[in-house]
Amino acid sequence: MPKGMVIYDSKTGHTKNMAFAIGKGMEKAGLDVEILKLKDTKMDSLTEADAIVLGCPTYFANVSTAMKDFIDRSVRVYPRKLENKVGAVFTSYDGIGAEPALLSIIMAMFLQKMIVVGHQSGQFGAIALGDPDDKSLSECEVFGERIGQITKKIAGE
């Protein structure tokens, strides 16, 4: 069974709620899913996953400091240790610059030679304004299913 990891940084619980909804969708699609706080994630464990989904709050069109540090430390699994793994992103924001923040994570995924899955709406990833409402969480779950389905196809299932 393909394995997915949803890794999040959250100060208020908004991105945490999104992470669990995305994980639920990935499980529905048939993935074995682990949901981890960013600070509890060991870099070497990334190599065990078939899909890696990263999320954090957006601060003035940037990722959180913790996510930036995590991305910088990912040089430890570079090059080629994450090649052809599925990647996806999500964020909660206060109305300023969600897309640039998501793009910065996506650029790191591209450098790792990952296959990035966009949101079903055409956005770069899942986005929630502040505390995600039921509609946003439902969209996160559908996004998780999409990630899971694509991961299974790539894994040959």
GROMACS elastic network, one bead per residue, 0.5 to 0.9 nm:
[ bonds ]
;  ai    aj funct       b0    kb
    1    30     6  0.74340   500
    1    31     6  0.62433   500
    1    32     6  0.65151   500
    1   152     6  0.84848   500
    1   157     6  0.84949   500
    2    30     6  0.78181   500
    2    31     6  0.53156   500
    2    32     6  0.62385   500
    2    33     6  0.86865   500
    2    49     6  0.75643   500
    2    50     6  0.59685   500
    2    51     6  0.80910   500
    2   148     6  0.86284   500
    2   151     6  0.73589   500
    2   152     6  0.66021   500
    2   155     6  0.69483   500
    2   157     6  0.85691   500
    3    31     6  0.54787   500
    3    33     6  0.58160   500
    3    34     6  0.78390   500
    3    48     6  0.75855   500
    3    49     6  0.50672   500
    3    50     6  0.52787   500
    3    51     6  0.65562   500
    3    52     6  0.89171   500
    3   151     6  0.87682   500
    4    23     6  0.81006   500
    4    26     6  0.73732   500
    4    27     6  0.86235   500
    4    31     6  0.61845   500
    4    32     6  0.60392   500
    4    34     6  0.63284   500
    4    35     6  0.84821   500
    4    48     6  0.89101   500
    4    49     6  0.54627   500
    4    50     6  0.57737   500
    4    52     6  0.59679   500
    4    53     6  0.77476   500
    4    86     6  0.88489   500
    4   148     6  0.77882   500
    4   151     6  0.84443   500
    5    23     6  0.79801   500
    5    32     6  0.85349   500
    5    33     6  0.56845   500
    5    35     6  0.58407   500
    5    36     6  0.73541   500
    5    46     6  0.78429   500
    5    49     6  0.62883   500
    5    50     6  0.80685   500
    5    51     6  0.61412   500
    5    53     6  0.61259   500
    5    54     6  0.84328   500
    6    19     6  0.62422   500
    6    20     6  0.80715   500
    6    22     6  0.76708   500
    6    23     6  0.64273   500
    6    33     6  0.74004   500
    6    34     6  0.63016   500
    6    36     6  0.62069   500
    6    37     6  0.85182   500
    6    51     6  0.83012   500
    6    52     6  0.60661   500
    6    54     6  0.60852   500
    6    55     6  0.78482   500
    7    19     6  0.73255   500
    7    34     6  0.83544   500
    7    35     6  0.59528   500
    7    37     6  0.57187   500
    7    38     6  0.55082   500
    7    41     6  0.74588   500
    7    52     6  0.74795   500
    7    53     6  0.60877   500
    7    54     6  0.50069   500
    7    55     6  0.63885   500
    7    56     6  0.86825   500
    8    15     6  0.67034   500
    8    16     6  0.63865   500
    8    18     6  0.89318   500
    8    19     6  0.65258   500
    8    35     6  0.79381   500
    8    36     6  0.64727   500
    8    37     6  0.51639   500
    8    38     6  0.51432   500
    8    39     6  0.86267   500
    8    53     6  0.82608   500
    8    54     6  0.58301   500
    8    56     6  0.56244   500
    8    57     6  0.89330   500
    8    67     6  0.83792   500
    8    90     6  0.88524   500
    9    13     6  0.89077   500
    9    15     6  0.68921   500
    9    16     6  0.72364   500
    9    36     6  0.89269   500
    9    37     6  0.60304   500
    9    38     6  0.52691   500
    9    39     6  0.76114   500
    9    54     6  0.84568   500
    9    55     6  0.63930   500
    9    57     6  0.70544   500
    9    64     6  0.76405   500
    9    66     6  0.71834   500
    9    67     6  0.69300   500
   10    13     6  0.54632   500
   10    14     6  0.66244   500
   10    15     6  0.53506   500
   10    16     6  0.57614   500
   10    37     6  0.80029   500
   10    38     6  0.85791   500
   10    55     6  0.83993   500
   10    56     6  0.60347   500
   10    57     6  0.64573   500
   10    64     6  0.89374   500
   11    14     6  0.77363   500
   11    15     6  0.81503   500
   11    16     6  0.86111   500
   11    56     6  0.88946   500
   11    57     6  0.78626   500
   12    15     6  0.77717   500
   12    16     6  0.82230   500
   12   131     6  0.84573   500
   13    17     6  0.61173   500
   13    18     6  0.86982   500
   13   131     6  0.79293   500
   14    17     6  0.53281   500
   14    18     6  0.65571   500
   14    19     6  0.88137   500
   14    56     6  0.89795   500
   14    57     6  0.79878   500
   14    91     6  0.86812   500
   14    92     6  0.63921   500
   14    93     6  0.89983   500
   14   128     6  0.82274   500
   14   130     6  0.66685   500
   14   131     6  0.50344   500
   14   132     6  0.63424   500
   15    19     6  0.60739   500
   15    20     6  0.87400   500
   15    55     6  0.66057   500
   15    56     6  0.59385   500
   15    57     6  0.64454   500
   15    90     6  0.78249   500
   15    91     6  0.62615   500
   15    92     6  0.57542   500
   15   128     6  0.83778   500
   15   130     6  0.89626   500
   15   131     6  0.82263   500
   15   132     6  0.82611   500
   16    20     6  0.64196   500
   16    21     6  0.87569   500
   16    37     6  0.82277   500
   16    55     6  0.84570   500
   16    56     6  0.84512   500
   17    20     6  0.53651   500
   17    21     6  0.63939   500
   17    22     6  0.87730   500
   17   131     6  0.84572   500
   17   132     6  0.74731   500
   17   137     6  0.76152   500
   18    21     6  0.51273   500
   18    22     6  0.61615   500
   18    23     6  0.85208   500
   18    55     6  0.83701   500
   18    90     6  0.77747   500
   18    91     6  0.81126   500
   18    92     6  0.82564   500
   18   126     6  0.83124   500
   18   127     6  0.88890   500
   18   128     6  0.82003   500
   18   132     6  0.71877   500
   18   136     6  0.81301   500
   18   137     6  0.61328   500
   18   140     6  0.62758   500
   18   141     6  0.83317   500
   19    22     6  0.51889   500
   19    23     6  0.60676   500
   19    24     6  0.85725   500
   19    35     6  0.71685   500
   19    36     6  0.88039   500
   19    53     6  0.85285   500
   19    54     6  0.85183   500
   19    55     6  0.72275   500
   19    90     6  0.81502   500
   19   140     6  0.80301   500
   20    24     6  0.60781   500
   20    25     6  0.87054   500
   20    35     6  0.70633   500
   20   137     6  0.89251   500
   20   140     6  0.87706   500
   20   141     6  0.84202   500
   21    24     6  0.50611   500
   21    25     6  0.64508   500
   21    26     6  0.87898   500
   21   137     6  0.58563   500
   21   138     6  0.72814   500
   21   139     6  0.85221   500
   21   140     6  0.56004   500
   21   142     6  0.86363   500
   21   143     6  0.89367   500
   21   144     6  0.74389   500
   22    25     6  0.51833   500
   22    26     6  0.63056   500
   22    27     6  0.87248   500
   22    53     6  0.86818   500
   22   137     6  0.80379   500
   22   138     6  0.88556   500
   22   139     6  0.85362   500
   22   142     6  0.74402   500
   22   143     6  0.63787   500
   22   145     6  0.75723   500
   22   147     6  0.87379   500
   23    26     6  0.50214   500
   23    27     6  0.61963   500
   23    28     6  0.86166   500
   23    33     6  0.62925   500
   23    34     6  0.76311   500
   23    35     6  0.68029   500
   23   140     6  0.86997   500
   23   141     6  0.72770   500
   23   144     6  0.60716   500
   23   145     6  0.85216   500
   24    27     6  0.51369   500
   24    28     6  0.62590   500
   24    29     6  0.87938   500
   24    33     6  0.82544   500
   24   140     6  0.89120   500
   24   141     6  0.61344   500
   24   144     6  0.69389   500
   24   145     6  0.80293   500
   25    29     6  0.63775   500
   25    30     6  0.88628   500
   25   140     6  0.75586   500
   25   142     6  0.59086   500
   25   143     6  0.69484   500
   25   146     6  0.78575   500
   25   147     6  0.83114   500
   25   148     6  0.74349   500
   26    29     6  0.51274   500
   26    30     6  0.66100   500
   26    31     6  0.56776   500
   26    32     6  0.79039   500
   26    33     6  0.69183   500
   26   141     6  0.76054   500
   26   142     6  0.85572   500
   26   143     6  0.81924   500
   26   146     6  0.75640   500
   26   147     6  0.65106   500
   26   149     6  0.78799   500
   27    30     6  0.50615   500
   27    32     6  0.62033   500
   27    33     6  0.62132   500
   27   144     6  0.80231   500
   27   145     6  0.75169   500
   27   148     6  0.74133   500
   28    31     6  0.73783   500
   28   141     6  0.88637   500
   28   144     6  0.83568   500
   28   145     6  0.63648   500
   28   148     6  0.80081   500
   29   144     6  0.79711   500
   29   145     6  0.51722   500
   29   146     6  0.77749   500
   29   147     6  0.83298   500
   29   148     6  0.51531   500
   29   149     6  0.57786   500
   29   152     6  0.83168   500
   30    33     6  0.89852   500
   30   145     6  0.86333   500
   30   148     6  0.68408   500
   30   149     6  0.79267   500
   30   152     6  0.79805   500
   31   148     6  0.61609   500
   31   149     6  0.86689   500
   31   151     6  0.83456   500
   31   152     6  0.77926   500
   36    39     6  0.81965   500
   36    40     6  0.64681   500
   36    41     6  0.63342   500
   37    40     6  0.53339   500
   37    41     6  0.65585   500
   38    41     6  0.53205   500
   38    42     6  0.87168   500
   38    54     6  0.86509   500
   38    55     6  0.88910   500
   38    56     6  0.89249   500
   38    66     6  0.76214   500
   38    67     6  0.74503   500
   38    70     6  0.78147   500
   39    42     6  0.83289   500
   39    66     6  0.78023   500
   39    70     6  0.86873   500
   41    44     6  0.87083   500
   41    45     6  0.74105   500
   41    46     6  0.84091   500
   42    45     6  0.54711   500
   42    46     6  0.74377   500
   43    46     6  0.57700   500
   43    47     6  0.81252   500
   43    70     6  0.82873   500
   43    73     6  0.78511   500
   43    74     6  0.67571   500
   43    76     6  0.73902   500
   43    77     6  0.72605   500
   44    47     6  0.59623   500
   44    48     6  0.79107   500
   44    76     6  0.79753   500
   44    77     6  0.68992   500
   45    48     6  0.55052   500
   45    49     6  0.73687   500
   46    49     6  0.55863   500
   46    50     6  0.85909   500
   46    51     6  0.88380   500
   46    52     6  0.73114   500
   46    77     6  0.81471   500
   46    81     6  0.86276   500
   46    82     6  0.75120   500
   47    50     6  0.79400   500
   47    77     6  0.76897   500
   47    81     6  0.61656   500
   47    82     6  0.61409   500
   47    85     6  0.87712   500
   49    52     6  0.65670   500
   49    82     6  0.88063   500
   49    85     6  0.75891   500
   49    86     6  0.88936   500
   50    82     6  0.87549   500
   50    84     6  0.84522   500
   50    85     6  0.52274   500
   50    86     6  0.62661   500
   50    87     6  0.87735   500
   50   151     6  0.67660   500
   50   152     6  0.87710   500
   50   154     6  0.88936   500
   50   155     6  0.76524   500
   51    85     6  0.56338   500
   51    87     6  0.57109   500
   51    88     6  0.79935   500
   51   147     6  0.77075   500
   51   148     6  0.78828   500
   51   151     6  0.63879   500
   52    85     6  0.73433   500
   52    86     6  0.61755   500
   52    88     6  0.66239   500
   52    89     6  0.86768   500
   53    86     6  0.81255   500
   53    87     6  0.55164   500
   53    89     6  0.54966   500
   53    90     6  0.77551   500
   53   147     6  0.87368   500
   54    67     6  0.85416   500
   54    87     6  0.78048   500
   54    88     6  0.64429   500
   54    90     6  0.64705   500
   54    91     6  0.86379   500
   54   105     6  0.77401   500
   55    63     6  0.87826   500
   55    67     6  0.81779   500
   55    88     6  0.85814   500
   55    89     6  0.55325   500
   55    91     6  0.53336   500
   55    92     6  0.82947   500
   55   102     6  0.83906   500
   55   105     6  0.87604   500
   55   126     6  0.88981   500
   56    63     6  0.64757   500
   56    64     6  0.63086   500
   56    66     6  0.87246   500
   56    67     6  0.68599   500
   56    89     6  0.86409   500
   56    90     6  0.68442   500
   56    91     6  0.51399   500
   56    92     6  0.68506   500
   56    93     6  0.89638   500
   56   101     6  0.89191   500
   57    62     6  0.85178   500
   57    63     6  0.64546   500
   57    64     6  0.60905   500
   57    90     6  0.85712   500
   57    91     6  0.52734   500
   57    93     6  0.58175   500
   57    94     6  0.88019   500
   57    98     6  0.85912   500
   57   101     6  0.86894   500
   58    61     6  0.59232   500
   58    62     6  0.54983   500
   58    63     6  0.51543   500
   58    64     6  0.63455   500
   58    91     6  0.63611   500
   58    92     6  0.62427   500
   58    94     6  0.75543   500
   58    96     6  0.78135   500
   58    97     6  0.71735   500
   58    98     6  0.59279   500
   58   100     6  0.89611   500
   58   101     6  0.61675   500
   58   102     6  0.84629   500
   59    62     6  0.51150   500
   59    63     6  0.61998   500
   59    64     6  0.64370   500
   59    93     6  0.72406   500
   59    94     6  0.81067   500
   59    96     6  0.76469   500
   59    97     6  0.78521   500
   59    98     6  0.83846   500
   59   101     6  0.81098   500
   60    63     6  0.84223   500
   60    93     6  0.88853   500
   60    94     6  0.88494   500
   60    96     6  0.58753   500
   60    97     6  0.61442   500
   60    98     6  0.83722   500
   60   101     6  0.85574   500
   61    93     6  0.87992   500
   61    96     6  0.60858   500
   61    98     6  0.57443   500
   61    99     6  0.72823   500
   61   100     6  0.54640   500
   61   101     6  0.52292   500
   61   102     6  0.87302   500
   62    65     6  0.86404   500
   62    68     6  0.87740   500
   62    97     6  0.73970   500
   62    98     6  0.77204   500
   62   100     6  0.66027   500
   62   102     6  0.81546   500
   62   104     6  0.77053   500
   63    66     6  0.81137   500
   63    67     6  0.61212   500
   63    68     6  0.63064   500
   63    91     6  0.86031   500
   63    98     6  0.87939   500
   63   100     6  0.86020   500
   63   101     6  0.50853   500
   63   102     6  0.75548   500
   63   104     6  0.75475   500
   63   105     6  0.78896   500
   64    67     6  0.52302   500
   64    68     6  0.62886   500
   64    69     6  0.86642   500
   64   101     6  0.87684   500
   65    68     6  0.51034   500
   65    69     6  0.61754   500
   65    70     6  0.86052   500
   66    69     6  0.51044   500
   66    70     6  0.61712   500
   66    71     6  0.86892   500
   67    71     6  0.61326   500
   67    72     6  0.85204   500
   67   105     6  0.85268   500
   68    71     6  0.51398   500
   68    72     6  0.61408   500
   68    73     6  0.86159   500
   68   104     6  0.89242   500
   68   105     6  0.84367   500
   69    72     6  0.50358   500
   69    73     6  0.61508   500
   69    74     6  0.86390   500
   70    73     6  0.51256   500
   70    74     6  0.62513   500
   71    74     6  0.50730   500
   71    75     6  0.77081   500
   71   105     6  0.75534   500
   71   108     6  0.68803   500
   72    75     6  0.63311   500
   72    76     6  0.88562   500
   72   108     6  0.88194   500
   73    76     6  0.60628   500
   73    77     6  0.84333   500
   74    77     6  0.55554   500
   74    78     6  0.67232   500
   74   108     6  0.87540   500
   74   112     6  0.87513   500
   75    79     6  0.75304   500
   75   112     6  0.87704   500
   76    79     6  0.83173   500
   77    80     6  0.74823   500
   77    81     6  0.54920   500
   77    82     6  0.70271   500
   77   112     6  0.84071   500
   78    81     6  0.59398   500
   78    82     6  0.73460   500
   78    83     6  0.89255   500
   78   111     6  0.86974   500
   78   112     6  0.64272   500
   79    82     6  0.75724   500
   79    83     6  0.78634   500
   79   111     6  0.85712   500
   79   112     6  0.65043   500
   79   113     6  0.83937   500
   80    84     6  0.85076   500
   80   112     6  0.65740   500
   80   113     6  0.70362   500
   81    84     6  0.89394   500
   81    85     6  0.89391   500
   81   112     6  0.77800   500
   82    85     6  0.56320   500
   82    86     6  0.87266   500
   82   109     6  0.85119   500
   82   112     6  0.58586   500
   82   113     6  0.67922   500
   82   114     6  0.62609   500
   83    86     6  0.87234   500
   83   112     6  0.59773   500
   83   114     6  0.50910   500
   83   115     6  0.79597   500
   84    87     6  0.89782   500
   84   112     6  0.86584   500
   84   113     6  0.62202   500
   84   115     6  0.56862   500
   84   154     6  0.84170   500
   85   113     6  0.79794   500
   85   114     6  0.50976   500
   85   115     6  0.60112   500
   85   116     6  0.84852   500
   85   151     6  0.80002   500
   85   154     6  0.84827   500
   86   109     6  0.89985   500
   86   114     6  0.58238   500
   86   116     6  0.58090   500
   86   117     6  0.69656   500
   86   147     6  0.76643   500
   86   150     6  0.79103   500
   86   151     6  0.61562   500
   86   154     6  0.82905   500
   87   106     6  0.79728   500
   87   109     6  0.66733   500
   87   110     6  0.89767   500
   87   114     6  0.61274   500
   87   115     6  0.58343   500
   87   117     6  0.61740   500
   87   147     6  0.81833   500
   88   105     6  0.88028   500
   88   106     6  0.75464   500
   88   109     6  0.85493   500
   88   115     6  0.84786   500
   88   116     6  0.55777   500
   88   117     6  0.53135   500
   88   118     6  0.66920   500
   88   119     6  0.83293   500
   88   124     6  0.83590   500
   88   125     6  0.65940   500
   88   126     6  0.87914   500
   88   147     6  0.74092   500
   89   102     6  0.63267   500
   89   103     6  0.87698   500
   89   105     6  0.71688   500
   89   106     6  0.72496   500
   89   116     6  0.85463   500
   89   117     6  0.82854   500
   89   118     6  0.80138   500
   89   119     6  0.86522   500
   89   124     6  0.74110   500
   89   125     6  0.50210   500
   89   126     6  0.66828   500
   89   127     6  0.89537   500
   90   102     6  0.68020   500
   90   124     6  0.82880   500
   90   125     6  0.50822   500
   90   127     6  0.57878   500
   90   128     6  0.83521   500
   90   140     6  0.86299   500
   91    98     6  0.68394   500
   91    99     6  0.89156   500
   91   101     6  0.80023   500
   91   102     6  0.71186   500
   91   125     6  0.77267   500
   91   126     6  0.63867   500
   91   127     6  0.50993   500
   91   128     6  0.65089   500
   91   129     6  0.87023   500
   92    98     6  0.75043   500
   92   126     6  0.83823   500
   92   127     6  0.56666   500
   92   129     6  0.56842   500
   92   130     6  0.57481   500
   92   131     6  0.74780   500
   92   132     6  0.76862   500
   93    96     6  0.67465   500
   93    97     6  0.76851   500
   93    98     6  0.61365   500
   93   127     6  0.75202   500
   93   128     6  0.64505   500
   93   129     6  0.51926   500
   93   130     6  0.55444   500
   93   131     6  0.87858   500
   94    97     6  0.85305   500
   94    98     6  0.85174   500
   94   128     6  0.87196   500
   94   129     6  0.57877   500
   94   130     6  0.56007   500
   95    98     6  0.74496   500
   95   129     6  0.64282   500
   95   130     6  0.81473   500
   96    99     6  0.89961   500
   97   100     6  0.58142   500
   97   101     6  0.67556   500
   98   101     6  0.53493   500
   98   102     6  0.63495   500
   98   103     6  0.87415   500
   98   127     6  0.71369   500
   98   128     6  0.89487   500
   99   102     6  0.51138   500
   99   103     6  0.60923   500
   99   104     6  0.87121   500
   99   123     6  0.80775   500
   99   124     6  0.69601   500
   99   125     6  0.83678   500
   99   127     6  0.85394   500
  100   104     6  0.62731   500
  100   105     6  0.89453   500
  101   104     6  0.53036   500
  101   105     6  0.68509   500
  101   106     6  0.88609   500
  102   105     6  0.53798   500
  102   106     6  0.62371   500
  102   107     6  0.87072   500
  102   124     6  0.66912   500
  102   125     6  0.69238   500
  103   107     6  0.59635   500
  103   108     6  0.86018   500
  103   124     6  0.72483   500
  104   107     6  0.51860   500
  104   108     6  0.65699   500
  104   109     6  0.88588   500
  105   108     6  0.52127   500
  105   109     6  0.63849   500
  105   110     6  0.87978   500
  106   110     6  0.61802   500
  106   111     6  0.86183   500
  106   116     6  0.71519   500
  106   124     6  0.83366   500
  107   110     6  0.50479   500
  107   111     6  0.62457   500
  107   112     6  0.86652   500
  108   111     6  0.50492   500
  108   112     6  0.63210   500
  108   113     6  0.87187   500
  108   114     6  0.88943   500
  109   112     6  0.50086   500
  109   113     6  0.63539   500
  109   114     6  0.53361   500
  109   115     6  0.76672   500
  109   116     6  0.71957   500
  110   114     6  0.54612   500
  110   115     6  0.72735   500
  110   116     6  0.75030   500
  111   114     6  0.75092   500
  117   120     6  0.89604   500
  117   124     6  0.80638   500
  117   125     6  0.78720   500
  117   146     6  0.81531   500
  117   147     6  0.65014   500
  117   150     6  0.79763   500
  118   121     6  0.82313   500
  118   122     6  0.65865   500
  118   123     6  0.63934   500
  118   125     6  0.53619   500
  118   126     6  0.83575   500
  118   143     6  0.84327   500
  118   147     6  0.85925   500
  119   122     6  0.55361   500
  119   123     6  0.53196   500
  119   124     6  0.58205   500
  119   126     6  0.59945   500
  119   139     6  0.89405   500
  119   140     6  0.87887   500
  119   143     6  0.60051   500
  119   146     6  0.81905   500
  119   147     6  0.88690   500
  120   123     6  0.73003   500
  120   125     6  0.83531   500
  120   126     6  0.88029   500
  120   139     6  0.85452   500
  120   142     6  0.80303   500
  120   143     6  0.64931   500
  120   146     6  0.76547   500
  121   124     6  0.87049   500
  121   125     6  0.86741   500
  121   126     6  0.88079   500
  122   125     6  0.81400   500
  123   126     6  0.72531   500
  123   127     6  0.82570   500
  124   127     6  0.87195   500
  125   143     6  0.82667   500
  126   136     6  0.82878   500
  126   139     6  0.76234   500
  126   140     6  0.61935   500
  126   143     6  0.72392   500
  127   132     6  0.86765   500
  127   136     6  0.78081   500
  127   140     6  0.85032   500
  128   131     6  0.69870   500
  128   132     6  0.53226   500
  128   133     6  0.81077   500
  128   136     6  0.62150   500
  128   137     6  0.84882   500
  129   132     6  0.65305   500
  129   133     6  0.88441   500
  129   136     6  0.87937   500
  130   133     6  0.87938   500
  132   135     6  0.77308   500
  132   136     6  0.53780   500
  132   137     6  0.61449   500
  133   136     6  0.52966   500
  133   137     6  0.62415   500
  133   138     6  0.86017   500
  134   137     6  0.50985   500
  134   138     6  0.60369   500
  134   139     6  0.85849   500
  135   138     6  0.50677   500
  135   139     6  0.62271   500
  135   140     6  0.86389   500
  136   139     6  0.50476   500
  136   140     6  0.61929   500
  136   141     6  0.86978   500
  137   141     6  0.62532   500
  137   142     6  0.87178   500
  138   141     6  0.50693   500
  138   142     6  0.63623   500
  138   143     6  0.86042   500
  139   142     6  0.50459   500
  139   143     6  0.60684   500
  139   144     6  0.85503   500
  140   144     6  0.61272   500
  140   145     6  0.86642   500
  141   145     6  0.63360   500
  141   146     6  0.86961   500
  142   145     6  0.50164   500
  142   146     6  0.62605   500
  142   147     6  0.86786   500
  143   146     6  0.50064   500
  143   147     6  0.62189   500
  143   148     6  0.85724   500
  144   147     6  0.50349   500
  144   148     6  0.60920   500
  144   149     6  0.85954   500
  145   149     6  0.60564   500
  145   150     6  0.85835   500
  146   149     6  0.51741   500
  146   150     6  0.62290   500
  146   151     6  0.84791   500
  147   150     6  0.53382   500
  147   151     6  0.60457   500
  147   152     6  0.86578   500
  148   151     6  0.50246   500
  148   152     6  0.61738   500
  148   153     6  0.86990   500
  149   152     6  0.52104   500
  149   153     6  0.63711   500
  149   154     6  0.88043   500
  150   153     6  0.50809   500
  150   154     6  0.62546   500
  150   155     6  0.85237   500
  151   154     6  0.51835   500
  151   155     6  0.60512   500
  151   156     6  0.85987   500
  151   157     6  0.87135   500
  152   156     6  0.61490   500
  152   157     6  0.51063   500
  153   156     6  0.50889   500
  153   157     6  0.56164   500
  154   157     6  0.75862   500
